[in-house]
Amino acid sequence: MVVFVEYVLIDNLIIDYLMLKATFNLTGIPINKRRLFICAFFGAVVSLVYPLLSSLVVLESLVKIFSGLLMVLLASSYKSLKSYYVNAVIFFCFTFITGGAILGIFSLFNIQPSGEISVALMVIPVYLILRGLTQVVQYFFSRSTVASFTYKVKVTAFDKTLTLRGFLDTGNNLFDGDNPVVVCDKRVFMSILGDNIAKVRLKQLEIITASGKSRNFSFQLDQLVLYIDHKENKFNNVTLCLSNKNCGEDFDLILHPQLLGVDYANKTDVGVKKTC
C-alpha cells in the first residue's frame, strides 16, 4: 500500500504542476516555478484523502473543488477577481478533460492505478493533451484577434484591381512624403505589378525598425478602397511597399492607421522613414 501512496503523490504532483503551468501559460500570467511546485504538492497531498471519502460523494466533491480553487489562488497573484475566476475555470476545464482522457486510457488497457506503469500512462497523455489544448486555444484566439482587425480592401494600379484582406497595424507609421504606406509581401506585390514591373520606376523606402534598416521597393497606387461597415472609403494617395516577410495566411496587406482615423500607437516600433 505504501507503493500506491508514493505513486499517487508522484502522479498528482506532476499532473497538478503541468495543469497549473498550462493554465497560466494560456492566460499569460507570469509563473513562479517554486510557487507552482508548492501548490502542486499541496494538491498531491490532498489527493491522498480522496479514497477515505469515497463513501461521502458530496464531501469528496467539495474537497476536490475547494482544493483546486485554493491551488489556483495561491499559485499566482491576480490583479482582479475576474482574472482569478478565468484562471480557475481554465484549470478545472483542464482537470475534467485530462481526467476523462486518463480514465479512457486506463479502461482501454485495463490497467490499475496502482501499477508502476501508471505514472507514464498518466503523465505523458496529460502533458500531450495540455500542450495540444493550449496550442489549439491560442491558434483560434489569435485568428479571432486578427479577424477583428481585418478589413476588406480593393487596390487599383495599372488598370488592375485586386480584392485583398487588410490588417490594421497601429504600429505602422510609415509615410512616403505625405502618403500613408501600406505593406504587402512579394506575392501580392508581384500580383499587382504583373507585366508592368519592367515599365515602372520603383522607389525605395528606407525603413528603420528595431532589427535595423532596410530599403524596400514601393510605388503609389491609383486607388485604395477600404470597406468599413460595408461603406466604401476611397484613397488616392496611398503608397504600397514590399515587405521582407510573408504576411501570413490571415491577411494580405498591412494597413496604415491613418486610413481608419486611428491615432498612432507604437511610434517607437518603426522610425521615421524617408523616400529615396
Buried (B, 14 or more C-beta within 10 A) or exposed (E): EEEBEEBBBBBBBBBBBBBBBBBBBBBEBEBBEEBBBBBBBBBBBBBEEBEEBEEEEEEBEEBBEEBBBBBBBEBBEBEEEEBBEBBBEBBBBBBEBBEEBBEEBBEEEEBEBEBEEBBEBBBEBBBEBBEEBBEEBEEEEEEEEBEEBBBBBBBBBBEBEBEBBBBBBBBBBBBBEEBBBBBBBBEBBEBBBEEEBEEEEEBBBBBEEEEEEEEBBBBBBEBBBBBEEEEEBEBEEBBBBBBEEEBEEBBBBBBBBBBBEEEBEEEEBBBEBEBE
